[in-house]
Amino acid sequence: MSAAQKSKEIESTVNNEDSNAQANENESKSTSAVQSTLQVQFTTKIAEQSMRCDETIYALTSTLKPVELSKVVNHILNKTQAEDLVDFDFLIDNQYILPSKSLAEHLSENDISSEQTLIVEYIEKTIEPSAKSSHQHPDWVSCVDALKLDLFITGCYDGIIRVWKPNEELFCQYRGHIAPIKGISALYTTKSSTSNGNVYYFSTVAKDRSVKVFGLTESSKQIQQICKIDTKSQKQSHRYTVDCVSAPYPSKVFATGSADREIKIYRMQHKHEKVDADLADDDEDKKSEPPSKKRKLNDMEASVEASMDQEAEDEADEDDDMQDESETAVLSNVSTLRGHSDAVKCLDWAHPSALYSGSWDNCIKLWDVHKEIDSYTWSTRSGVSCLKFWNAQKVLISAHTNQKIAIWDPRTDRNISSKTMSEMTFRSHRLPITGIDVDGMAGMEETNKGKLRNSDYLFITSSHDGKLKIWDIRCQTPLYNVEKHEGKVLCVGWYGNTIVSGGADCKLRSFKW
């Protein structure tokens, strides 16, 4: 080795040592203001008495991390046997102490004084979901919903609706559309008049502009098309691809969003109910649904290219003619909501009086469906790809084309700042986010028995980066990354203790907490 090379190697080593020393010095400076011994009082919201500490104040070293703190709490609770030990997570001022951070680092980063007694809350650690089953499809799985906790429906790019039970083979299937299915939403459940089982009603939308309602008879494993919208009718149908659908379960009314920038409200009515309503003029029933307003549709500037080929239209007409005879209900467009200036990409009809929409026009809107107006608008920094109202926290979660997740509080004063500033943001995904969900047990037939711990604080996201991420609203980083899909994840749903997701690997995967 030449003298010049030795000189460069020595210089590089010295530079590395200086860099490491500087990093250690910076870390030391960041925690130097924190006392080495802290006064700590533990508290918890766990109801079980054997899991609750007393109000004793303990003197603990500031270098302890959550793993060591968990051992301390187990010792205080007299849990010394291996089978009795409990894993805990810890929070100060409702913010997670990250597993890699010590108490001193957490206090320093969050500007929390170490001179006062620290109230440290401990919670049972959220478990990581484990993969349970995988169901192969012939094409991309674009959307999923649950008819009940152990019965899932998927929409696929081959236009076929499929019904699955976890850890079982295909329950049944039905060709619902001639184009990729973009959205699917459970509507309501009734007892079958011809068998002992239930009939599950759900709506679907697709890139062929079609909007349809189907009924699944569980006992016979048969799906029947109940009603549809005539795509030739400019008044009843969307003019371009329909991207999303949502309903305030249980309901016969649902909303659809489209690339034509409109939201349409549809009402399903069984033919025998329609006859009875016409004869009786049931005013009470009319008041419970959005009013039908007859008006001429305004022509909007077309920003999206023409939709279906003539060949596809002919095929759709032939398919519709075959199914018309068996349809038992009528689907009608009762109102059209206009206000977005770009494609409507997501909807969440969380409550009969609260319909939320997200669009590529960088806006989230809250709609008054009865008055057909947007009652409030939030401006975002980028297009909205998906959203979900979180009933447990009374907030709205949205995901955006810049890969950020935002939390909005509809209860805040509706001033200028609240229209543009979200309550908090999260970022971890590297590619567009395709789905958001929270615990979906609400509204299901089953009770909350066996509810997942900490579920009121958790939400889940899916992305084109192939990952599912489990989040806690009290933590800025994901609790877990679930990487089971081979390619883009296109949809995700969380129902009780089960997570289901579909992707471009043509698989529906299920996970158990």
Summary of the structure (lengths in Angstrom):
residues: 513
radius of gyration: 27.1
end to end distance: 58.6
largest distance: 103.5
contacts: 1630
relative contact order: 0.10
helix: 18%
strand: 41%
